[in-house]
Amino acid sequence: MTDSTYIGKYGSFRAMATSLLQQGFYQQASGKPSEEIMKMLSETRYRKEIDELSQLYQMPDLFEAVINATLSRSIREAYSAMPPLAQPFVQAYISKWDIENIKLVLSSKALGYELSDTAHFMLAVKNPVGILGGSISRSDYATMLSQKDVSSVVNHLAKFGYGAVLMSHLDDYVKNGTLGPMLTELSTYYYKHLTESLRFYKGDEGPVYEYVISLIDSENLLNVSKASYMNGTDLQQYVMQGGRLSPQQIVEAVQGKASEQVIALMGNAQQDSVQKYVAAGRLSELEAALKRSLYSKFMPLFTASSPSLSYIIGYLLRLEAERDTLRALLLQSYYGIKADFAMYSYAGAVNSNGS
């Protein structure tokens, strides 16, 4: 089964790709103060969000809000250019931002943070991306943030599909005070829906399927690593179904016995790197390493593909990589945290003509 509209939409995505930041931008921005980087961004498609949000936030919150809001707009624009056959899977894929936002809200409530401490980290400040893949509106997010605790947030989400998933672990949270099982179940819900949404219409969706499987494996590795660092028990309960790696392989990798499949998933990382990340509490670096591996494997493959779902997902990946790279710049410039931009080089590695 073919869809000729892919060909016409392919041109739209190539045109949109010309507005993505190129590698030269990151090279020029590296080492500069965050305020100067913002000035550089004002000469790009980020100008719209900078103008809209400059009166609402101060640095560094402004930086975070701008890149989140721009990603949200870029994804909405991309969605409007989707051929009909691609929409169900893309809807499911971009609902990841609903998941990210819900996890952020739950975590903020568990830590006792207020709305003003959290809002600028959400994707996005004005128009949540997830509304394209679900039904959570901006006002719903505002209501969630206004709730007093985790239980109240979960009860508010009861009217959405996410609420039923979270409710099953609410008693565990109240009893043990840990969000781990609840957040893992939320991810399981997302990936199950994502996998079920993938249809082989054109016969060339294989790379997208492999990407989804790798995403599940990466999420499992990260979830178990977090649970291990927090001295969790029965680590296999944090492993979702649907990945290629078994629960035993995931747990063994965290304990220092990485299989060949785990090493392949990690890319250039050393065999014992997972255990080292966990022991040192450098889980954000582990997450970055997993992203780097996925970007390096799939982004060139997707971007070089013919008009297809693979090319569309490749464009969305480039948007995500751009956000990650700008975040790394913020960490370096404002907080003085060393950022390895080689891990995100794929954000601007494709020629400006989108090829």
Residue, then its C-alpha position, 0 to 999 in steps of 0.5 A: m500500500t502506498d501513499s502518494t502524499y508522502i512525496g509532496k509532504y517530503g518537500s515540505f519537510r525538506a523546506m522546514a529543515t532549512s531553519l534548523l540550526q547547523q553545526g557552525f552555530y554550536q561551534q560559534a556559541s560554545g564558550k559564550p555567555s548564555e545572554e550572547i547565545m540568546k542574541m545569536l538565537s534571536e537571528t533564527r526561528y527562535r526569535k518568535e519565542i524570545d520576543e513572546l517570553s522575554q517579559l515573563y522570564q529571566m535567565p536562565d529560565l528564559f533560555e529553557a522556556v524559549i527552547n521548549a516553546t520553539l520545539s513545541r511550535s516546530i513539532r506542531e508545524a511538522y504535524s500539520a505537514m504529515p501525510p494521513l498515513a503517518q499521523p496515527f504513529v506520529q500522534a503516539y510518538i509525540s505524546k511522549w511530551d505528555i509523559e515527560n510533562i506528567k513525570l515532571v509534575l509528579s516529581s515536582k510535587a513529590l519534592g514539594y516544588e511550586l508552580s513557579d519552580t516548574a513551569h518553564f521546564m515543561l514542553a511547552v510553556k504556552n501550548p503543550v505538544g502532547i495535545l496533538g497525541g492526547s487530550i491534555s490541554r494547557s488548562d489541564y496542565a495548569t490544574m495539575l500544577s496547582q494540585k497540592d501533592v502527588s495523589s491529587v495530581v493522579n486523581h486529576l488525571a483519572k479522566f485521561g488514559y494516563g490516570a488509570v495507569l498511575m492509579s494502580h501504583l498510588d497506594d505503593y507511592v503513599k506507602n513507600g514514598t517512591l515514584g519509581p514503579m509509577l513512572t515505569e508504568l507510565s512509560t510502559y503505557y506509552y511504549k505499548h501504545l506507540t508499538e500498536s500504532l505502527r503500521f507497515y503501510k509502505g513496507d519501509e517502516g522497518p527502521v522505525y520499528e527498530y528505533v522503537i525497540s531501541l528506545i524501549d531498551s534504552e528506557n529500561l536500562l535507564n530506569v533500572s539504573k535509577a532504581s539501583y542507585m536509589n537502592g531499589t529491590d527486585l530491579q526486574q520490576y522496572v523493566m518494560q516488555g517490548g524491548r530486545l534486551s531481557p530483564q536479566q540482561i538489563v539488571e546484569a548490565v547495571q551490576g557490571k556484566a554488560s552483554e554484547q547487546v547492551i554494549a551495542l546499545m551504548g555505542n562507543a561506551q565501555q563494557d563496565s560503563v553502566q555500572k560506573y555511571v550508577a556508582a557515581g550517580r551520573l545518571s544524566e550522563l548515562e541518559a546522554a550516552l544512550k541518546r548519543s548512541l540512538y542519534s548516531k545510529f538512526m538519525p543519518l539512516f532516517t534523514a537519508s531515506s526516501p519519502s517515508l515515515s522514516y524521514i519524518i521521524g528523522y526530522l523530529l529526531r533532529l528537532e529533539a537533538e537541537r533542543d538537547t544541544l542547546r540545553a548542553l550549551l546552557l549548562q556550559s555557559y550559565y552553570g559551568i558544567k562541561a558539555d560534550f557537544a560531540m554527543y549531539s553533533y547530529a543535531g546540525a550534521v545534515n546539510s542546510n538543504g535538508s538532504 
